[in-house]
């Protein structure tokens, strides 16, 4: 768990406006720091399964917040990922190939009916 001073430094660094304490950027930065600390702890205490469960919950929440930020404002997302040095897999985008495949399937169905 982060102490108040460390958490306050993170908030000061990532806040988007004067009184910001809960924006996506701040939450993601705090979660990232907690993930780092828990990872370090688990390297020493390999059998601490309750902390491992907490780590997985924090990683999952951070992932959800990152996806939200990416969806809402991609520039802020990319900036934050770069600052925090996070590894992000390539986005799975829907290409135009999908409607073409559907059209091809419909044509096959028509050929079968004939």
N, C-alpha and C positions, 0 to 999 in steps of 0.2 A: 504494500500500500504506500502511496506517495505521501510524504509529509507536506504540511501546508505551504512551506516556503517554496518547495520544488514545484508544487501544483500552481502556485501563484506566478512563478516565473514562466511556466508554460502558457498560462492564460495571458500574461502580458505579451508574450511573443506572438501568439496566434490570434489574438482578438481582432474582430473586424470593425468594432466601434468602441467608444469610450467605456461603456458599461457592459460589454460583452463577456459573459461567462459560460454561455451554453450553445454557441454556434457549432455547426458541424465540425469546423476546423479545430476548434478548441477541444471538443469531445474526442475527436480522432487523435489529436496530439496527446491528450492525457491517457487515452487507452493504449497508444503506442508505447508510451513510457512505462505504463503498468505491465504491458506484455514483455518488455525488455527485462524488467525487474523479476517477473515471475519466471521467465526463461532462465535467467541466471540462478534463481533459487532452485529450480528443478534440476539443473545440472549437478548441483551439490546433493540434493535430496531426491533421488530417483524414485523412491517409493511413496512420495507425498501425493497421493491420488486426489485428495480434495483440492489441493492447489492446482493440480493438472486440470481438473474439471473447471475451476475458476478461470484458468488460462484459456481454455477452449471457449468459454462463454464470452470472455473479453475479445478474443480474436473474431468470433462470430458477430458480435455487436459492431466491432470496428469495420468488418467487411460490409455489413448492412449500411452503416453510415457512409462509407466510401462509395457504395453504389448509389445511394441517395444523392450525395454531392456530385457525383459524376453525371447523374441524370439531370440535376437542376442547374449546375454551372460547371461546365467542363474545364474552363480556364482556372477556376479556383481549385478544382480537383487536381489538375496537372501540377499546379504550383505547390500544393500541399504534398503530393506524392514525391516531388523532387526534393523539397525541404526535408521531409522525414526519411527519404531514401528507402521508400517501400518498393517491393517488387510486385508489379501488377501484371497479370496475364493479359493478353490481347483481348479486346472486347469481342464478344460474339454478336456480330451485326447481322441483321436480316438483309440478305442481298436480293437483287432482283431475280435471282435464279429460282427462288421458291415459287413465285407465280408462274414462271415458265414451266416448271416441273408439273404443277397442277394442270396447266393447260395441256401438257403432253399426256398426262394421265387421262384427261377427258377425251382426247383424240383417240387414245387406245381403246377406251370403252366404246366409243362410237364405231370403231373398226370391228370390234368383237361382235357388236350387235348386228352389223351388216352381214 
